[in-house]
Amino acid sequence: MARSFNLLRDSESKLYLKYLAPSIFGMIMLSGYVFVDALCVGRALGGVGLAALNVSTPTISLMYATGFLFATGSATIYSIFKGKNEDENARKMYTFGFISALVMGIIYCILGILCVDKIAYFLGATDNTIEMTKQYMLTILSFAPFFVLDIFMNVFARNDKAPHISMLATIACCSLNIVLDVLFVFGFNLGMFGAAIATAISTVVSFIITFSYSLSKKSGLKLKRFIPKLNDFLRIVTNGVSSFISEMSVGVVTIAFNRVILSHIGEIGVSSYGIIANINLIFFSIFMGNAQAMQPLVSINYGANEYKRTFNFFKLGVTFAMIVGVVFTSTSVFLSYQLSSLFITDPEIIKVTASALKIYGLAYLIMGINLLFDAFFYSVEKPKFAVSISLSRALVIVLSMLFILSNVFGSIGIWMTVPVTEVFTLCIGLTLFVKYKHNQLSLSLEN
C-alpha cells in the first residue's frame, strides 16, 4: 500500500527514490503548462506571440510562488508535528495554509480582472504585444484560486505519504493540457486565449484530483475548525518565504531581463530569452523536484530528532543534483541549436538563442545544489538561512550581476548573469551549511 512505509526507519536511499520520481515528474508536468503553451504559441503566432507569452510569465510565477509560500510553509510544520505524533496540530497547519492560499487566489483573480491593462504594461508589454498579452493574462488570472490551490494540494499530498497522488494529478493535467493546446490553438484557431484556457482547464482538473484525495478515508489531510492565531500565520509565512522568493524571482527576473534585453538586443532578444526561459523551466523543475522530494523526509525526521538521517537525505539529493547538472549543461552546450529549433523556425532567432544557451547552460552545474541548500534549511526550520540563500540567488545577486555584466560585456554579459550568480550562491550555501552542521554537532555533544 502507498502509506505502509516508515519515514523514520526505512532505508534512506529507498525512501528517497520513492519520493524522487513522483516529485520530479510532478514538477516537470507543472512546468509543462508554460512549455507546451510556448511550443504551440511559437509555432502558431511566431515571435510576437512568444514575446507576449514571456511578458505574461510573471503572473503565473506569482500564483505558483503563493502556492509554494503557504504549501511549503505549512507542510514543513505539518511534517514536523507528524514526526512528534502531534496530529491535531498538524491538521491545524494544513487548514490554516489551505484557507490562506484560497484567500490569496481570490484576491489575485479580482485584481487581474480589474487591472489587466496596467499589469500588462508594467510587465513590459509593447504596442505590438499588448493584445495577446492581455488575452493570455486575463484568462489565467480568472482561474487564480485554482492555480494557487493546485500547488498547495500537490505539495501536501507528498507530505501525507502520497506522492503517487501528486504524480497522478500532474500526469492528468499535462496530458489534458497538451491535447487542449493543440485543439484550441490549431484546431479552433483561438490563439493566445486558446493556450491560456487549455492551461486553466488542466489546472482545475489537477486540483480536483488532489482535493478529492484529501476527502478520502486514506488521507490525513482533514480540514479542522480552530481559532487562527497570528503567530501560526507568521510561522507558516516565515518557513515558506524562501520558496516564495525562489519561485517569484522567476517573474521579477523575467521583467528585468526583458527590459535589459530590449535595450541591448531588441525584440528578437526577448523572443530568444522566452525560449531559454522555457528550456530552463524544464531543467529547473527537475532540480526543484529533487529538492521537494527531500523536504518531507528531512522535516519528519527532524521533528523526530533523527538528525543523522536528515543529513543522509541531503547527501542523496546533492549526489543526484551533481549528476543531472552535468547532463543538463552538456545538453545546453552541445544541443543548443536543436533545442532552440523546437520552438520557432525563424533562423535569426534560433541563432541568437543557440549562442546564448551555450553560456546560460553553465549554470546547471551547480544550480541544483543551491536549491537543495535552500530546501534543507526551510525543512529544518532555519528560515533565516533559507531566506539568505533564496534572496541572494534569486534577486540580489542576479539583478546586480545583470546590470553590471550587461554594461561591461554587452549582450554576452546578459547570458553570463545566471552562471555567475550560481557560483556566488554556492559560496554562501556552503558557508551556512558548515555553520549549521557545527551548531548541530555542538548541541549533540551537550545533550
Secondary structure, DSSP 8 states (H G I E B T S, - for coil): -TT-S-TTTS-HHHHHHHHHHHHHHHHHHHHHHHHHHHHHHHHHHHHHHHHHHHHHHHHHHHHHHHHHHHHHHHHHHHHHHHHTT-HHHHHHHHHHHHHHHHHHHHHHHHHHHHHHHHHHHHTT--TTTHHHHHHHHHHHHHTHHHHHHHHHHHHHHHHTT-HHHHHHHHHHHHHHHHHHHIIIIIIS--HHHHHHHHHHHHHHHHHHHHHHHHTSTT-----------HHHHHHHHHHHHHHHHHHHHHHHHHHHHHHHHHHHT-HHHHHHHHHHHHHHHHHHHHHHHHHHHHHHHHHHHHHTT-HHHHHHHHHHHHHHHHHHHHHHHHHHHHSHHHHHHTT---HHHHHHHHHHHHHHGGGHHHHHHHHHHHHHHHHTT-HHHHHHHHHIIIIIHHHHHHHHHHHHHTHHHHHHHHHHHHHHHHHHHHHHHHHHHHHHHHHHHH-
